[in-house]
């Protein structure tokens, strides 16, 4: 059965790290995987990252489309975005349901350096407005 893993949390909470550990575990089981983040939209082929707040809507639409496509071809698809609001998660739950896939939702609580240098005040605002999602699994990775 196809599966979508939705990983959410503030910048620096361990989303990408957790996604990579899950990918390794699923691949060790012989399952095909794909991983997407909206931030990948802003990463150029040379690996440089160029954030543009005017394109955030395009980045999320790109990510959603990539997840839809991958659910057709892979056993497990992982998406890791901040997904602060319930509605952000609902989009991916709907994508999973439309694809006939099971889904798990992980909320990350780690405290690591955020790789895109999101300002501390922005991270704090995200944290203050973060909404719980019913059934999400809480993960607090250690450094």
C-alpha positions in Angstrom: 0.0 0.0 0.0 1.2 3.5 -0.9 2.1 5.8 2.0 2.5 9.5 2.4 4.6 10.7 5.4 3.9 14.3 6.3 6.6 15.9 8.5 5.9 19.3 10.1 7.6 21.7 12.5 9.3 25.0 12.8 12.6 25.7 11.1 15.4 23.8 12.8 13.1 21.2 14.4 14.7 18.3 12.6 12.2 17.8 9.7 14.8 17.1 7.0 16.9 15.0 9.2 13.9 12.9 10.2 12.9 12.6 6.6 16.3 11.3 5.6 16.3 8.7 8.4 12.9 7.5 7.3 14.1 7.3 3.7 17.0 5.1 4.7 14.7 2.8 6.8 12.1 2.4 4.0 14.8 1.8 1.4 16.3 -0.9 3.6 12.9 -2.6 3.5 13.2 -2.5 -0.3 10.5 0.2 -0.7 10.9 3.0 -3.3 10.8 6.5 -1.8 10.7 10.2 -2.7 11.1 13.3 -0.6 10.0 16.8 -1.2 10.0 20.1 0.6 8.8 23.5 -0.7 12.3 24.8 0.0 13.6 22.6 -2.8 11.8 25.0 -5.2 14.3 27.7 -4.2 17.4 25.4 -4.5 19.3 25.8 -7.7 21.1 23.0 -9.6 24.4 24.2 -8.1 23.0 23.7 -4.6 22.6 27.4 -3.8 19.5 28.5 -2.1 17.6 31.7 -3.2 14.6 32.4 -1.1 12.0 34.6 -2.7 8.9 35.4 -0.5 7.0 36.4 -3.6 7.2 32.9 -4.9 6.2 30.9 -1.8 2.8 30.1 -3.3 4.5 28.7 -6.4 6.9 26.7 -4.2 4.0 25.1 -2.3 2.1 24.3 -5.5 5.3 22.8 -7.0 5.7 20.6 -3.8 2.1 19.5 -3.9 2.4 18.5 -7.6 5.6 16.6 -7.0 4.0 14.7 -4.1 1.0 13.8 -6.3 3.2 12.6 -9.1 5.5 10.6 -6.8 2.5 8.8 -5.2 1.9 7.3 -8.6 5.4 5.8 -8.8 6.8 5.3 -5.3 5.8 3.1 -2.3 6.5 5.9 0.2 6.5 9.7 -0.3 7.7 12.0 2.3 6.9 15.7 2.5 8.5 18.0 5.1 7.4 21.6 5.4 6.7 23.8 8.3 2.9 23.4 7.9 2.1 25.6 10.8 -1.7 25.6 10.2 -4.1 22.7 10.1 -5.1 23.7 6.6 -1.5 23.2 5.4 -1.6 19.6 6.5 -5.2 19.1 5.2 -3.9 19.7 1.7 -1.5 16.7 1.9 -4.0 14.5 3.7 -6.4 15.1 0.8 -3.6 14.3 -1.7 -3.0 11.0 0.1 -6.7 10.1 0.2 -7.1 10.9 -3.5 -4.2 8.6 -4.3 -5.6 5.8 -2.1 -2.5 6.1 0.2 -2.2 5.7 3.9 -0.6 8.6 5.7 1.3 9.4 8.9 1.8 12.9 10.3 4.9 13.7 12.4 5.4 16.9 14.3 9.0 17.7 15.1 10.1 19.3 18.4 13.9 19.3 18.0 16.0 22.4 18.4 18.8 22.6 15.9 20.3 25.3 13.8 17.9 26.1 10.9 19.8 25.6 7.7 18.1 28.6 5.9 18.9 31.1 8.6 15.3 32.0 9.3 15.4 34.9 11.8 14.7 34.0 15.4 11.7 36.4 15.6 10.1 34.7 12.5 10.6 31.3 14.1 9.1 32.5 17.4 6.0 33.8 15.5 5.6 30.4 13.8 5.9 28.6 17.1 3.3 30.8 18.7 0.8 30.3 15.9 1.5 26.5 15.4 -1.7 24.5 15.4 -1.9 20.9 16.7 -3.2 18.3 14.2 -5.3 15.4 15.5 -3.4 12.1 15.4 0.0 13.6 14.7 3.0 11.7 16.2 5.3 13.9 18.2 9.1 13.5 17.7 11.8 15.1 19.8 15.1 14.2 18.2 18.3 14.6 20.2 21.4 16.3 18.9 
